[in-house]
Amino acid sequence: MGNETQVFDDSVYGRSRVAESDELKQYYQDVENMGTKAFWTVANKIEPWEPRTLSAPMLWEYDKLRPLLIKATELVSPGDAGRRVLTLINDNLKESAAACGMLFSGIQITRPGEFTPAHRHVASALRFIMEGSGGYTIVNGHKMNLGARDFVITPNGTWHEHGVAEDGQTCIWQDGLDIPMANAFEANDYHVWPEEGKGQDQLHPTDFSPLTYSGSGVLMADTEWNEPYSPLFKYSWERTYEALQNAAKVNDGSPYDGILMNYTNPATGGPVMATMGAAMQMLRPGEHTKAHKHTGSIVYQVAKGSGYTVINGKRFNWKEKDIFCVPSWAWHEHCNGSGSEDACLFQFNDLPTIKKLGYYQERVYTENNGHQKIEQ
């Protein structure tokens, strides 16, 4: 649909050109018995004419999941579970426990006075706070207070733990990790803090990272940072939303994403972590973007407002706190359902990896004035 590349007929190019005699079928069996495969029998599958995804577009409705999260707090403690999380599973990726492509997503819940024991792993992780107050995270000795719609990173290899103060309110957040990617590279691992029952020592004043590094366009003069991830571990909602509103005053934005701003490493201007990126986009009142597609998987969470997204011709209606995914190479467009209020979509993605490997491609939808026809 719309501006496609040339599609070759597999009956002309591919395995079906080879007539399968009994002798050839026996040959294929003999080849497989030796731990090999006749390449021409699988070429079209492993080298498709254009990018192909296994993931299905999905929408997870928060108001239906929230009661199950609350129930989990009655049945399982965070200490016993390690991490009390409901994993979001793509219908087509059940074996890899992925939400989309090589991205893992889950929803974690923590009650006042509870905490998740300190741990670390090769997989990179991030969190977007959905609700609650009094939450905190500690990353390599940096403790940060968390509020609704804040975004926090726990880069690969860093010790991290999370909790909620005794006088706080139950906190729920989305976890995003590249676990399927780390597993695909056969590189993942997991370690718990060596001193059971004791967490990390706080090595810096509370909120040292955001207070030091969240100045727009300015850095401490003596800053030295050589890690492959951002020194700013928490990105506050207030600053992010203000930046979006200010940008909208003087920018038309993208015809495909509205006002889209990437969370960046303030020391380099690059992505927040080596393998995963994150962004926030704002759709102005009544804004309906045009459709495009690209390689790279995206998991969205609705930070503000309501509307819908059309993915490969299917409409997905969303509201605040819902989560949905757009698979790699899927046509997609967004629409803000309100004529008076803006809508904001948080996303995390695997674009840093895709782009570093030279795999990024993008195509715009040219039919129907740039809008997909919605399946009935």
Order of alpha helices (4+ residues) and beta strands (2+ residues): alpha-alpha-beta-alpha-alpha-beta-beta-beta-beta-beta-beta-beta-alpha-beta-alpha-beta-alpha-beta-beta-beta-beta-beta-beta-beta-beta-beta-alpha-beta
